[in-house]
């Protein structure tokens, strides 16, 4: 069995192609996330399930849930099958 290493430092959660890397991190962030980008979304009817089904239906991810005895999700696993470039 493989051992897991616990890292105390946070790691970047987004990878960028070379054409998106700008002269500064601030400029890159402004290009990727425009000023009109806010969370939570404007339409509150689009919940997590809405976005989950988009990813599953486009064959971008495989998602599996582990449930407890009452059927409540304990944790989920996601396998990224493909990504889109900006």
WOHU-V748016 format. One record per backbone hydrogen bond with DSSP energy under -1.0 kcal/mol. NH is the residue of the N-H (numbers start at 1). CO is the residue of the C=O. If there is no record, write none. Layout:
NH&CO ; NH&CO
This chain:
20&17 ; 21&18 ; 28&24 ; 29&25 ; 30&26 ; 31&27 ; 32&28 ; 33&29 ; 37&34 ; 46&43 ; 47&45 ; 51&47 ; 52&48 ; 53&49 ; 54&50 ; 55&51 ; 56&52 ; 57&53 ; 58&54 ; 59&56 ; 60&55 ; 61&55 ; 62&79 ; 64&77 ; 66&75 ; 68&72 ; 71&68 ; 74&66 ; 75&66 ; 77&64 ; 79&62 ; 81&60 ; 82&60
